[in-house]
Amino acid sequence: MRDFKKYAVWEQGHRLTLELYQLTKSFPKEELYGLVSQIRRAAVPIPANIAEGAAKSSEKDFARYLGISFGSASELEYLVLLSHELTLIQSHKYEVIHQEIVSIKKQLYHLINKLNA
């Protein structure tokens, strides 16, 4: 059985999710059911699917869950870009978050390929 907490990509995804929850608290109230909700719903599945996939018995199943995490990270990447272009996220904060997302996607990509090899 795999311990999801031992995966650096899970840790990074978890920290990013916590950071985005804090960041979106400052979004306008009219975005509560718009971008705030969408960003949070895209961020949470990244570490959640890593955790769920780690509990699966086969590497193929684990890789499938990592693929779902990758898709959520791609969705999040767009939502953060949109928020930045709508001036809801400042440029310096956007750059940091964007680099985190790119790092997570790279790690997921390599782990998926390793499991599928």
N, C-alpha and C positions, 0 to 999 in steps of 0.2 A: 504494500500500500504506500502510495506517495503522500508526502506531507506538503501541501500546497504552499505553506508558509516558507518553505526552503527555496522556493523559486524567486530569484531576484526580480523577474518580470511581474510576479504577483505583488511583491512588496512595492514596486514602483507604481503599478496600477492602483493599488490601495491608497498610497500617498497622494497620487494625482486626484483620485476620487474625493478624498478628504479636502484637498486644496480647492477643487472646483465647487464643492458644497459651500465652502467659506466665500469664495469669490462671487458666486451667483446670489448670495444674500444681499449684495449691493446693487443687483440689477433692479430696474424699475418694477414696481408692483404689477404693471400691466403685462409684464413678461413672465409672471409667476407660472401661468399655465401654457406659456409659449416656450421661449428659449430656455428658461430656467428648468422647466420640467424635461425638455428634450435633452439638454446637456447632462442632467443628472441620470436620465434613463439610458443614455449612451455610455456614461462613465462607469456606472455600477456593474454592468455585465462584463467589463474587462476582467477585473479580479474575480468576480463571481463565477464566471465560466472556467477560469483557470482552476479555481478551487473545486468546482463540480467535476471537471474533466480529470483532475488528479485522482479522484476517487474511483474512476472507472478502471476496470481490470485490464483492458487492452490498450496498447499504444495507439492503435487506430482510433479508438473512441476518444482518447485523450487528445489526439491531434485534431479531431473534429471539433471538440470544444474550444481548443486553441484557435481554430479557424473562426469560430463565432466571436471570440474575443477580438480577433484581428478586424473583423467586420465592424464591431462596435467602436474600435479605435479609429477606424477610417471615418465612420459617421461622426464621431466626436471631433476629429480633425476639422471636418467641414463646419460643424456648429461653432467651434471656437473661432474659426476664420470669419464666419458670418458675424459673430458677436463683436469681433475686433473691427470689422468694416462698418458695423453699425455704431461704433465708438462706445460699446459697452465694456470692452476690455482695452486697457491702455497698451500701447505698442510694446513697451518693455516686458509687461506681464504676458502678453501674447507670445512673444518670442520664447520665453522660458517654457510656457505650457506647450507650445508647438514642438519644441525640441524634446520635451518629455514624451509626447505622443509618438513622435518619429522613433525615438529610442525604444519605446514599448513595441511598436510595430516591427522593428528590426529584430528584436529579441524573439517575438512570437514567430516571425517568419523562419528564423534559424531553428527554433525548437520544433516547429511543425516539420520542417525538412529533415531534421535529425530523426524524428519519430517515424517518418514515412520512408526512410532509407532502408 
